[in-house]
Amino acid sequence: MPESAAALYPNELQSLFDTPAIVFRDHRWTLPVIYRAAELGLISLPVRLVTFDRHRDSLVPEDDNKILDTFRRRPKGFDELIHIVKFHLSPRDDDWIIAGMELGLISDVIQFGSGSGASEDCCRDHKDCRGDSHRIFHLGRPVSEISYKGALADVSHAAAAAGLWETLELSQERCEFAGGDPLVFDIDLDYFTLAWEKYTLPYNDELFRGEFLTDCQSARYDDCRPTDLVKNLVEHAGIVSIATEPQFCDGVEKTRSILSNMNRYLFDSQLDIDTIDVDYHPPYPTE
């Protein structure tokens, strides 16, 4: 990242299975990461985004002054985008996905963890201010979606019928991607939490093993594990972005625990987590 953004992205760039990975605090700061990755030739815009997040983050941003559309038509560069994210997007990080579409950064989104289980709720269309169409697929957890009757296993699933497999360029025979342009693989650490009454409970070892190391059976896949899907996403990504979101993980201690377990179970401990600051004082408005 440019030196001008050092306070926004204080953690050093990391590598996951030879794919660049960057860890930062608040989720809306994924957008400058996407812009910078395109500048460096790692991805092409607009880019497909695959994200793990238990929040949908897809409210329509307030843009009465057409700031987003103006940037898309006449982009002034990275620093201008930083200004937009800092002062014009919600500090609750709940509108950055649609903002990314309006800015011309994001094409379609596949989101794991935000599905309600209702088939009619698994796909949402958005037409941006220039008339371009986008789709957001709201899926359940990978362990469910690559199993029998899941969205990545059953051709009759509503998400599959809506074009999920084509959007992902998913192989018809195996739980892997057939190719295509590099995507952005994005993770919000609050995905690995459970909300119960007033408590936020991080995934423990049992949940990580059950959610990601379980063999999933279906008519299309034989003993496919969610970790296989995760590694395939990393391999087909131009960059991996990880938002720590400590305010939604219930503090620094729980956030670091989640990061450590995610690194161990999903990424074979490839992240150097000792060098990562999960909660730093941000130079921008927060919730």
N, C-alpha and C positions, 0 to 999 in steps of 0.2 A: 504494500500500500504506500502511497505517497507520504512523504515526511509530514505534510500538512495535516494528515489524518492520524498521526501517531497517538493522540489522546483518545481517539475513538476506537482504535484498534491497537492496543498496547501489546498484545500477545504476538510472538513471532509466528511466521508461517510454518505450518507443519506439513507432514506427508502421510497419507494413508494409502498403502499399496501403490505408491508412486503417483498418487493424485494429490495436488495441493489442497490443504485444508486450513481454514482460518477460524479461530474461536474468538467471539466477542460477546458483549453483554446483552443488548436489547435487539429483539428480532427484526425490527424494521431496518436495521443497519445491514441487512442482507442485500438491500437494493444497491448501495454503492459497491459492494463486493461483486455483484453481477456486472455492473458497469465496468469496473476495473478489470475483471476477468475477460470481458469482451475486448477492452483496449489491448490486452496482452495476447490476444488471439487464442485464449483457452476455450472460448465458447463463441457462438454466433447469436446475435439478437434478432428477434425476441427468442428467448430460450425456454425449453421445457423445465419445469421445476417439480421435483419429487421431494416431498417434505414429510417429516414425522412431527406431528404437533397435535396436542389434544384440544387446542383452540383453533377456530377456523380462520381468524385474522383476515376476513374477507368482507368487511363492511365497506360500503362505498365512501371514499374520502370526500370531505368537504372541499370543493374546488370552485368556489363562486367566481374567483378571478382568473380561472382557466390557467393556473400556473403549471399544472401537469401537462396539459395539451400544448402550451407554449414551449415547454422544455422539449417535448417530443418533436415539435415542428422545427425548432431552432435551438438545438442543444448547445449550451455554453460550456459544457465540460464537467469534470468530476466535482470541482468545488461548488458549482451551482447545484448539482444534485445533493451534495452534503447539506447545503443551505435548505433545500426543500425538505429533506428528511428531518432535519433538526427543528424546523419551525412550522412546517405545514402538515406533517403527518401526526396521527394521534400518538400521544405518549403512552397509551395503553397497548400499542403494537397490534391494533385490531383492524387496520385498514391498509396495511402495506402491500398485500397481495394484489388487490384491485388497483392500487396506486401504481404498482409495477407494470400492470397491463396498460394503464393509461399512459405511462411514460414510455411505452414501447420496449420495455425490458423483458417482460414475461409473456409467453404465449399461452400455454395450458399448464394446469397444476394438477398433480396427483398427490392427494394428502392422506396419509395413513394416520389413524387415531381419532378422526373427527366424525366418522360415520355413526349414524344413529341406529342403523340396522334396518331402517325402512327403505325399501328398494326405490321408492319414488323420490327419496331424498339424497340419492347417491351421486347425482350429477347436476351441476348448476351451470347455466350459460350466462355469459356476460358480454355485452356488446359495448366496446369502448367508444369514446367520443368521436373517433374517426370512422366508426362503423365496422371495425374488425371484430370478429367473433372469437371468444375464448371459452374454454371449458375448465371447470373445477370439479374434480372427482373426489368426493368425500367417502373414504373407505374406512373399514375397521382396522384391526391390528393385523399385521402380516400373517401371524399364525392362523388366523381365521380365513384370510383372503386367498391363501394358497392351499387351503384344505377343501374338502368336498363341499360343493355349493358356494364356494367363495368367488369373489369377483375376478381373481386371477386363475381360477380353475374351471369355472363353469361358463360355457359359451352362452347359456341362457340367462345368466345374471344380468340385471338391468344395467349395471355399469359396463359390462362387456358389450351389450347391445348398443350402448350409447357411444362406443368407440374407444373404450379404455385400452384395449390391447393394441389398437392401431396407434394411439397416442404414445404408448410406451414402446412401441415397436417390439412387442413381446413375441418370442418364438411360440409357435403352436404346439411344439413337442416338448419343450423343456422350460423351466422357470428361469429363463435368461433372455437377454435382449438380442435382437437380430442385428442391430447396428444403428446407423443414423448419426445425426449430429450429437456432440456431447451435451449432456444435460447438467443441471445444477442439483446436487443432492444436499438437502437442507435439513437440519435437525434442531429442534427446540428441546432442551433438556427437560422441560416440564412434561414432555411426552411420557417420561419414565416415572410418573407420579400417579397416585390415586387420591382423589378428593373424597373424604368421608366426614360428614358434618363440618366442623370447623377445622379439621386437620388435613394437612397435606403429607401423604405418606410416600416416600421414595420406594421404587422397586428394590426389593432385597435380592439375595442370591437366588432364592427359589423362584421368584418371578422372572428374573432375567433368564434362568435356565429354561423355565417353562415356556416363555414367550419367544425365545430365539434359538434354543437348542433342541426343540422338539421336532421329531420327524413328522411331516404333514402328509397325509395320504389323500389322494384324489384320483379320478380317472385319468388325469393328464400327467401327474407327477408321482414319482416313486421315491419316497423317503427324502423329499426336499425339505430343507430346514430354512427358517427365516434368515439365518445368518448367510445362507447361500444367496438369497435375494439382496441382502444388504451389501455384500461384497461385490455382487454384480452391478449394483447401483454405483458404488464407488468407482469401479473399473470403467464405467461408461459416463462418468461425470468429468467435466472440465475442471470443476472445483467443488469441494465440500465445505459448506458453511455451517457452523455450530453456534447457536445462541444459548448462552447459559441461563438467562432469565431468572436470576436469583430471587426476585420478588415473587415469582410464581412457583418456585421450588421450596419456599419457606426458609430462605436464608442461605448463608455461605456454607455452613457445615453440610447441609443436605445436598446442596448443589455440587460440592466437591465429591461427595459420596456417589452421586449419580454419575458424574463425569468419570470417576475411577472405574465403576462397574461397567458402564457403557464401553469404555476403552478396552477393558479386559474381555468382555463377552462378545462384543461386536467387531472389534478391530485388532484383536490379538496383541493388545497393549502397544500399539504402534505410536500413539500420541505420547509425547513427553509431558505428562500432566503436571509435573513438578514446576514447570516453567509457566504454567497458565494461571493467570489471575481471573477468577470467575466473577468477581464483583469489585469493580473499581468505580471511583467517583466520575460519573460521565459529565462532559462539558455541554450538556443539552438538557432541556426539560424532560423530566420523568414523571411517572404516575405519582 
